Amino acid sequence: MNNFKIHSLLLLIAIGTTFFTVQGQQNLTLYGMSELGQAKYLNPGFEIKNKFTMSLPLGFQNFYATNNGFRMNQLFVPRATGDSSDFKLDLAIKAMKDQNFIGLDATSELFSLGLKVGKRNFFSFSVLNKSQVSFHYPKDIFSLAFYGNGSPQLLGKRANLDGLGVEATSYMEYGVGFTRTINDKLTVGTRVKLLGGIANIHTETSQLGLTTDSIDFDLTLDGKFDIRSSNTLYFTDSNTTVDPSDMIGFKNKGFGLDLGASYKLTDKISLSASVIDLGFISWQANIKNYQSNAINYTFQGVNLNDFLNDSANVEEELLDTLGKIFNYQSNNTAYRTGLYTRFYVGGVYNLNKWLSASVTVYNAINQSKYTFGTAVGLNMHLKNWFSLSMNYSAIGRSANNVGFGIRLKAGPTQFYIMSDNVLVALNPSGAKNAHLSFGMNIVINSKQSKTEAAPASK
């Protein structure tokens, strides 16, 4: 077996993961701007002061990217002079944990409508498209590529490639929301969501290891995999005809639920909590699943005389052996995946009528993997037509995120733009997270909000 080819292939795979066009969005800045109608996507229990809201064709647009393993300036280190950089994969490896991920999360609000009925009830309806991609990679895939299987770091040890896999999903969300002001202190809300799955790739099982014997250098490969997918041919085969009912219909049906509440503890202190995206999607359209048997194979090398006498036959035997090792079965069995469930807990202290301080704690669960974040911020509601939000947050393995958001209102038209990490614009190669949200609304205020400015956040 050509060691150079193996080493080069692994290096290309490892480097390629760093450019994987990037798991889940936090929107910590939006949570602090509860006067925006889109804050209901994070907590349907926020009190709604507007009488009527409607998103324009350019509704809520949200994009989030992350790589929690390393920063790009740890992989490409700038030289002291000039504009060039040195490739330092060893520095990136030192920054990684045993398990890491690169992720992309995008949400596009196609339509949203909200209406206040009476003094205590607010109803809403929204249509969103959500897409999420995450690539999970173990540290050892980079170590194997950079140091080699015969290096002191790996010789006689199992290179742990467990967990290597992709999670990708895209779906339509049709949500109906209801917010009820119980009394002057408590507001509760919920959003019930019907989901239509567009496409999915799900890595149910990914176990893979490579051990190099420290005495005779035999290679032992072990593991198994179980990969499930729906509708992926639409993205990989140009000859496949797209059935619109598969893409935006309900052949892949799902259900989601959001719950939230906010409570005014005192005139100055408000508390809130929510759970977002409890639910699942059942994938049934154009299913392609791939499952392997348990793999345990030891490669003891190639007989040099056989290779010199008949290299073509030896290579054919090797390929046949590899095919048997990675033998898998395919099926079309329907399967179910859970949503990217998130939890928020927030507290606001009103310093005066236009300025408040806030703390937000965030936790997310996706495929038994957890992401934790927290933010402290200041929220300024200077005028009925103008508000600002600033925060500092620690998300996952990144603790240097500065968020900023602004809301402007001209007549009935409301504009907003925000980011959980504006520093990425100044130093993109030094950031682990990138985030941007923006959009427009048509808003009709209630009589109360026209005559007096509300506190910065509830």
N, C-alpha and C positions, 0 to 999 in steps of 0.2 A: 504494500500500500504506500502510495507516494505521500510521505509526511509533509512535504512542502505544500502540496495541493490541499491537504486536510487543514494545515495551519492557516493557509491563505483563505480558504472558504470560511473557517470559523471567524477569522478576523473581519472579513467582509460582513458576515451576519451580525457580529457584535457592533461594528461601526454603524451598520445600517439601522440598528435599533435606536441610535441616538438621533437619527433624522426622521424617525417614524413620526409622520405628521400628527403629532400629538393628537385623573379619573374624576371627576365630578366637580361641579361648580359649587362654590360656597355662597357668593353674593352677600358677603358680610356688610358691604357698604349699603346695598339696597335694603337690608334688614333694618338699618338705622334710619332709612328715609321712608318711614311708614306712611307718610302723606301721599306717596305715589300709589296709584291703583295697582301697579305690578307687584307691590310688596305682598299682596294676597297670595302670590305664588310661594312665598316663604312662610307666611302665617296668615291663614284665612280668618284668624281671630283679631286682627288689627281693626280698630274702629275706623269706619269709613265716613269721612266728613263731606265728601262730594255727593251731590244729588244724582249726577249722571256722568258716566265716563265711557269713552269709546276710543279704541286705538285706531290710528290711521293705517293705511296700507303698510307704512313703515312702523309697525308696532314694536314691541319689546324684542330686541336682538341681543343675544348674550353669547359670548365666546370665552372659553376658559381652556388653558393649556398648562400642563405641568410635567416635570420630570423630577421625581424626588430622589433619584440616585446620585446625580452630580450636576454641576453647572458646566456650561459649554466652555467657560474660560479655565476650567480644570482639565479639559480635554485638549483644547487649543490654547496654549499659554503664550501671550504676547511677548515678543522679544523686547529687550531694553531699548533698542533703537530700531527705527523703521516700522513698517506696517505689517510685517510678516509675523507668523506665530509658529511655535514648535508643537508638534503632535505629542502629547504626554498621556497616553492611555493609562500608564501606571498611576498617575496622580488621580485620574478619574476612578480607577479601581479602588484606591485607598479611601475615597469619599463615599463609596457605596456601602449599603447594608447587604445582608445575605439575600434579601428579596427587595426588588425595586419595581417601579412602574413608570411608564410614560402615558399620559392620557390627554384626550381632547373631549370637550363637552360643548355642544352648540345647541341653542334653543332659539327658535324663530316663532314669534307670535304672529299668526296670520290674521286673527280677528279677536277682539275682546269687547265686551259690552257689560256695563254695570249700571244698576238702577236702584235708588233708594226708595223704599215703599214705606210710607209712614215715617215715624221718627226713629224706629228701632231696627228695621229690617233692610238688608241690602242683598240684592240678588245679582249674580254675575254669570256670564257665559263666555267661554274662550275656546279658541282652536289654536293649538301649537304643534309645531314639528320639533321633535327632540332627537338628537343623534349623539351617541356616546361611544368612544373608542378608547380602550386601554390595552397597552402591551406590557405584560408582566415578565420581567427578566431577572434571573438569578445572577449574582455577582460572579459566580464561577464560569459563566459563559465567556465573560471578558478575560478572566484569568487564564482560561484554557486557550483562548485565542492569542493572548499577548505573551504569556510565559511558556506555553506549551505543556503537553501532558507529562513530559519527562523532567520538568523543572522541580526544584526543591519544594516549591509551594504545593505541588500536586502529586509528585511521585509517591506511590504507595497509599495514596488517599483517593477517596471517591470525589470526583468533580461533580458537585451537586447542581444539576440542571432541573431539579424539580420545580414546578410552578411556571415553567416557561409556557407562555400561551397568550392568546388574544381574546378579548371580550369586545364585541362590536354590536351595536344595536341602533336601529332607527325606527321611530314610530310616530303616529299621529295621536294627539291627545285632545279629546273633546270633553271639556270640564264644565260642570254646573256648580256654582258656589253659593253659599248662604251664610251671611253674617248677622248675628243677632246681639243687640245691646240689651243685656239682661237688666241692668240698672246703671246708676251713675258710676259704678266701679268696675263691673265685669262685662266683658264682651267675648263671645265665643263664635267660632265659625268652622265651616267644613267645605271641602270641595270633593265632589264625586266625579270620577273621570272614567270615561269609556275610551279604551285604547285600541288602535289598529296598527298592528306590527307591519313594518315595511320589509326589513331584512335583519338578520341576526347571525352572528358567529359566537358560539359559546364553548369554551374549553372546560368541560366537566372534570376531566382528569388529565394531569400532565406530570408524569414521573419519568425522569430520565437521569441516568448517572453513568459516568465513565471512570473506570479505575485502571490505573497502570501499575502492574506488578513491579515492586522495587527491585526484584532479583532478575527475572527474565524478560521484563518489559512487555509481558502479554497484556492485551487490552480486553477488559471485560465491560460489556455494555449491558445495562439493566434498565427496566422501566416498563411503562405502558401509557397509552393515551386514549382519550375519549373526547372527540370533537364533534359538535353538533352545529347545524347551520340551516337557515331558511332563506330562500329567495336570493342567494348569493350569485346565481347565474346571471341575474339581471345586471350585475356589475362586472362580470368576468367574461361573458360570452356575447359577442356582438351579434350573433345570429339568433339569440333568444328574443322572442317577441314579448314585449311588456304588456301584461294584462293590468289595466288600471285598477281593477277590483282587488288585485293582489297588493298593489302599492298603497292605495289610500282607503281600501275597504276594510272588511273585518274577517277575512279568512284567518288571520292571526289575531284572535280576540284577546283583550286584556281588560283589567280593572285596576283602578288606582283610587287612593283615598288620602286626603290631607285633613289634619285636625289641628286647631289652634285656639289659643285664648290669650287675652290680655287683661291685666287687673291693675287698677289704680290703688296702690296701697295707701298712699297719702296724696296730698295736693302736689307734692314734689316727686314722689317715687312711683314709678310704674314698672310692672313685671310682665313678661310674656313668655310663652313657650309654644312649640309646635312640633309636629311630626309630619314629614312630607314624603309622598310617594311610597306609601304602604301599598303593595299590590304585586301584580304579576302579568305576564303575557304568555298565552298558550300558542306555541308555534306549530302550525299544521300545513302551511303552504310550501310546496317545493322543498321538502325536507331532504337533506343529505347529511347523514351521520357517519362518522368513521371511528371504529373502535379496534384496538389491537389486543392481542393476547399478551400475557406477561412476557417480557423480553429478558433473557439472560444468556448472553453469548460471549464466549472468550475467543478472541482472535490471536493466534499464536504465530503469525507471520507467514511469509511466503518462502517456499523452497527455492533457493537461488538457482539451482540447476534447472528445475522445471521452468522457472521464469525465463532463463536464457535460451532454453530449447524451444519453448512455445509460449511466448508472453501473451499472445492473443487468447489462448485457451485458459491461461491463468486468470486473466482479467475477466473473462466470461464467467468463470467459476466464482470469482469474488462478487461480481454483480448478482449472480444467481443466489449466492449465500446472503447478501445484503437484502435481496428481495424477500427471502424466507424469514430473515430476522424481523423485518418490518412488515410482516404480513398482517393485514387488517381486514375487517369485514365492514361492509357498508349496509345501511338500512334506511328506511324512510319513516321511522317511528316518531310520532309527535312528541314534543317535550315542552317544558315550562321553565321560564327564567323569572327571577324576581327583579323588581325595580331597584333603582339606586336610592335607598331610603336614607333620609337625612333628619337630624334632630337639631332644633334651635332652642336656646334659652337666653333671654335678654333682660337687661335691667336698665332703666333710664332714670337719671336724677335731673330734674329741671332746676337749673341755676337761677334762671329768671324767665320772663315771658318769651324770650327769643333764643335762649341758649340752654342746651342740655348736654350732660355727659352720659355716655352709654357704655355698657359692657355686653358683649355677645359671645356665647359659647356655642360651638358647632361640633357635631359628630356625624359621621356617615358610615354606612355599612354597604359593602358591595362584594358579593361572592365571598363572604366571611373575612373580608379585609376591611380594616377600619382606618378612617382618616379623622384627625382631631384638629380643631382650630379654635382660636379665641381672638377677640378684637376689643380694643378700648378706643373710644372716639368722642368727638365733639360734633353736635348737630345744631346748626343755626337756621332758624326759621325767621329771617329778617323781615320779610313782607309776605303777603298772601301770594305774590307772584314770584318769589325768589327764596330759595333755601340752599344751604351747603351742608355737606357732611364730610368729615375727615376722620381717619382712624389709623391705628397701627395694629397689625395682626401677625400672629404666628400660625401657620397652616402646615400641618404635616411636619416635614423636616426643614421647612423654610421659616425663619423667624425675623425676616427683614422686609416685611411688606407694608407699604404705606398706601392707604386707600383714599380716594377723593371722589366726591359726587356733587353734581350741581343740577338744580331744577329751575327752569325759567318758564313763566307763563305770560303769553301775550294774547289778551282777549280770552277766547275759549281754548286756545291752542297751548298745549303744555309740551315743553322740550326737556329732555334729561339725558345726561351722559355720566358714566361713572366707571371706576376701575378699583379693584381690590389691591392693585399693585402698580401705581403710576411710575415707580422707579425703574420698571422694565424699559421704559422709553429712554432713560438716561444710560442704562447699562444692561442691554438685553442679554449679553453673554454671561453676566453674573447673576441672573435671576433663575429661580426654579419654577416660578409661577408667572403666567401672563393672563390678564383678564380685561375684558371690555364689555360694557353694556350701554345701550343707547336706545332711544325711541321717541315717539310722539303720541300724544293723547288729545282728544277733545274732552274738555272738562266743564261741567256746569256746577258751580259751587252751591251749597246750601246757604240759606239766609244767614246762619250763624257764622260760617266761615267767611262770608263777605264783610261782615261787620267787625270781626275780631280775629286776630291771628292765633292760630292754634299753637300749642307747645311744639317743640322741635320733633318729638317722637313719642308715640304712645305705645 
